[in-house]
Amino acid sequence: MLRRQGIFAIISLIALFAILHLGFAPENHSPRTTGTTLLGGIAFLLMTCSIILSTRATVLENWFGGLDRMYQVHRTIGVLAALFALVHFFGVPKELPAGVDPALNVMVPSAPLGMLGLIFLVIGLFIALNRKIRYSFWRPTHKIMGLVYILIFGHFFTAPPVFVAQFGPSGLLLLAAGIVGVVCMFYSVFGMNRRTAVPFTIEAVNALERATEVVLKPSGKKLDFKPGQFAFVEISGKGWSEPHPFTISSAPHDDHLKFTMKVLGDWTRKIREELQPGGEVKVRGPYGCFDAESAGPKQIWLAGGIGLTPFLSKLRAMQPDDKRQIHLVYAAREEQDAIFLDELKDRAAQLGNVTLVPLFSDEGNFARVDMMKQKLPDPLDSYEYFMCGPKPMIDGLMKDLKTAGVPRRKIHTEAFEFR
Ligand SMILES: Cc1cc2nc3c(=O)[nH]c(=O)nc-3n(C[C@H](O)[C@H](O)[C@H](O)COP(=O)(O)OP(=O)(O)OC[C@H]3O[C@@H](n4cnc5c(N)ncnc54)[C@H](O)[C@@H]3O)c2cc1C
């Protein structure tokens, strides 16, 4: 669930900027100049926040509720930044404020930098928001946004009416934000992947029904993670392209790290067809806050298909003295598709506090809130819900749970996509 602290921090930063900008507006600026530069400054701050979020810093995960939520906010504020920048561009007065030297205006590159920044911003946003563009193409081109940021930094830094002629407190705030943003941008493009990589060796590649289990042995230190967290997996060697995110399906105490990957596109098919034991893998993480351990004593876990993986890790990690009362609803197309079903049954029988409810759609059984209402011993709002699976299933359940009076704070979801 998206946490409020992060959003509050972004709004506070923008409010501070607006107060400084309006409170110390130079006398020679018309209200229109003040207003449009305010919008331009807000656009730059939103871009800065978006770049800071792309560093995947752990502290930010706590503020926003996990990396998947951070990426959602990263995307939303990126779009907002573009809107503010467009209004700024079309609204800014053509004539310079009184007292600004026109010769200075032609000497500095502010206007061409702003124009270039805006063109690249629109192209970058089109690529970022176009879901038809393949991820492997999308990912490198998204780095264009780093260039946009530098162009826009140069634009406001050399804008004579605003900063060169008079560096007010709001300008200093933008300058400080810009320095932080540039450092974060370089870190996220060049340093982050190298710094966070943990090496593993492939121990086994197990074919499952429409999925592959990859078992990894640490080459050095083990990865410290909580059940339900995910990591980026990068296979070393030619032709493996970019890292892909997968939930860790093993338990933290396990000597091996396991990922269960559904065959979906080129990369996951290659995993199934070509990956061999003995190769090297880099794992980056862990990330995510899909944590059921600190939640209430009565929990419903709703897994759709491959969305079982976070719950698999949780079940494998669970101790026999666990006091929680858990209902695990595992929805799959057919029984054959329900990977690890036998292990789940055994585990539920061993633990005693877990009730397993397998549902197969080919038998006409779906995860439904009205069914839960009938079958559960206590009222729906006395449980805490954890859901992972296909988006339509999660959206439908979320809507029905809210209609049935379950507060949003009791519903936790994990999305298997960032875009
Ligand atoms: C937090 C998280 C946890 C996940 N856990 C699991 C899991 O436990 N098991 C599982 O089978 N799948 C999981 N996924 C989904 C998995 O990452 C994609 O199915 C996989 O990357 C598809 O790659 P592909 O090239 O084979 O398929 P494609 O058809 O190329 O991609 C299918 C979709 O996967 C996403 N995707 C593709 N490449 C990447 C990438 N490099 N980085 C991020 N997203 C990408 C895109 O949304 C794309 O539309 C998880 C995803 C996320 C975000």
The ligand as an ORCA input file, in Angstrom:
! r2SCAN-3c Opt
* xyz 0 1
  C       8.013     -6.683     -8.126
  C       7.859     -7.775     -9.173
  C       7.905     -9.108     -8.790
  C       7.745    -10.116     -9.747
  N       7.794    -11.412     -9.362
  C       7.613    -12.393    -10.276
  C       7.675    -13.784     -9.909
  O       7.908    -14.151     -8.747
  N       7.473    -14.718    -10.882
  C       7.199    -14.362    -12.183
  O       7.034    -15.246    -13.026
  N       7.158    -13.057    -12.554
  C       7.363    -12.078    -11.655
  N       7.346    -10.765    -12.051
  C       7.097    -10.459    -13.480
  C       8.397    -10.634    -14.286
  O       9.332     -9.630    -13.958
  C       8.083    -10.534    -15.784
  O       7.126    -11.499    -16.094
  C       9.300    -10.795    -16.616
  O      10.247     -9.772    -16.422
  C       8.859    -10.885    -18.073
  O       9.971    -10.829    -18.927
  P       9.887    -11.379    -20.445
  O      10.905    -10.628    -21.239
  O       9.944    -12.846    -20.479
  O       8.427    -10.997    -20.920
  P       7.895     -9.740    -21.717
  O       6.716    -10.207    -22.501
  O       8.993     -9.028    -22.430
  O       7.419     -8.799    -20.539
  C       6.169     -8.943    -19.932
  C       5.985     -7.788    -18.964
  O       6.944     -7.908    -17.908
  C       7.482     -6.640    -17.543
  N       8.932     -6.653    -17.749
  C       9.605     -7.200    -18.779
  N      10.920     -7.010    -18.607
  C      11.075     -6.349    -17.452
  C      12.198     -5.863    -16.739
  N      13.425     -6.036    -17.178
  N      11.995     -5.181    -15.585
  C      10.739     -4.998    -15.123
  N       9.633     -5.443    -15.741
  C       9.795     -6.113    -16.892
  C       6.806     -5.608    -18.427
  O       5.707     -5.067    -17.718
  C       6.295     -6.396    -19.589
  O       5.162     -5.832    -20.138
  C       7.535     -9.762    -11.115
  C       7.505     -8.421    -11.490
  C       7.673     -7.432    -10.533
  C       7.648     -5.985    -10.953
*
